[in-house]
Amino acid sequence: MAQERAVAGGEAAARAEQDAIIGALSPVVDGIAATFGSFCEVVVHDFRRPEHSVVALAGSVTGRGVGGSMSEIGVKLLAAGDEARDELNYLTRTRDGKLVKSSTMVLRDSRGTAFGALCVNLDVTAVHQVHALVGGLAGVGGGPGAPPATTFGDDVTAVLDSIVDAGQLRRPKPWPHLTREERLALFRDLDRQGVFAVRGAVQQVATRLGISRASAYTYLSAARAG
């Protein structure tokens, strides 16, 4: 009993510390967003509640609000657990065409537990357009390929659906025509991307693929075993 109380006490202390860090960061987002201006959005995510991970937000680039969900990058960090690493200066494109430059910095407590993230998103669409115009006038060729589209929203189901759809598109055939190994490979990829770290994800993936929940669990178990 004493050991159980000690463990429970340690977990409570860790939660309190994590809450304190998030509480301290929450007012900071307003200052960062104000410094960079209207093209900046700053978000604090709490990984302990992935379906509604946005706990503080300033600015409006991705269209989310407090209580919204994480993006594909957040799901990937959630799956990495304490091995998660900062993702800095990456480019994505929103569904409505905005080009966004982002940095996602993992939040850790004193034990090294990853429990959230501080994200800065900059709408660089106009800068990119000016760059392309100047490059065209100067006769400079195009840059690297288009950044991947990313789903930002207040509903985590849309994010998971997007990841599942992208996984299917990378396969040579629709789900009904995939071999067992190809189906296991799809589940393995979804698991690596952190999809199944979100509560209720197995049922959602099953619905998206048009299979039963039991079948989805069977494929996931076999993918993890293999």
C-alpha positions, 0 to 999 in steps of 0.5 A, a space after each residue: 500500500 505504501 508503494 502504491 501511495 508513493 506511485 500515486 503521489 508521484 503521478 499527482 506531482 507530475 500532473 501538477 507540474 505539467 499543469 503549472 508549465 501549461 498555465 505559465 505558457 498560456 499567457 505567453 502565447 498572446 505576447 508572441 503572437 502580438 510580436 509577430 503580428 496578424 500572420 502569426 498563430 501560437 498554440 499550446 497543446 496538451 498531449 494528455 487530451 489529444 482529442 481536444 489538445 489546444 488549451 491556449 491559442 493566439 492569432 488565427 492562421 489555421 482556423 482552430 480554437 481552444 478545444 481544437 485538435 492536434 494536426 498530423 505533426 502533433 499525432 506523430 509526436 504523441 506516438 513518439 512519447 518521450 522520444 519526441 523531438 522538436 520539429 523546427 521550420 517546416 512548411 505545410 499547406 492548409 486545405 484552403 491554400 495557405 502556406 504555413 511555416 511552423 515550429 513545434 517544440 515539445 514540452 517536458 516536465 522535470 522527469 523528461 516526460 513529453 506532455 505537450 507542445 508549443 507551436 508557432 505557425 506563420 502564414 508565409 503565403 504572401 512572402 512566398 508569392 513575392 519570392 516567386 514573382 521576384 524569382 520569375 523576373 530574375 529568371 530564377 527557376 522554381 524551388 523545391 516541390 510543394 509542401 504537403 497539405 496538412 489538416 488543421 481543425 477543431 475535430 480530431 476525426 478530420 485529422 485521422 481521416 486525412 492520415 488514413 486517406 493519405 495512407 490509402 492513396 500511397 497504396 497501389 489499389 483500393 482497400 478491398 483489393 489489397 493483399 493481407 500483407 499490404 493491409 498489414 503494411 497500411 496498419 503498420 504505417 498508421 500505427 507509426 504515425 500515431 493514429 491509434 494513440 488517439 482514443 476511439 481511433 480503431 473504430 474510426 479507421 474501421 469506418 473509414 476503411 469500410 471494415 468491422 471494428 473487430 477486423 481493424 483490431 485483428 489487423 492492428 494486432 497482427 501488424 504490431 506482432 509482425 
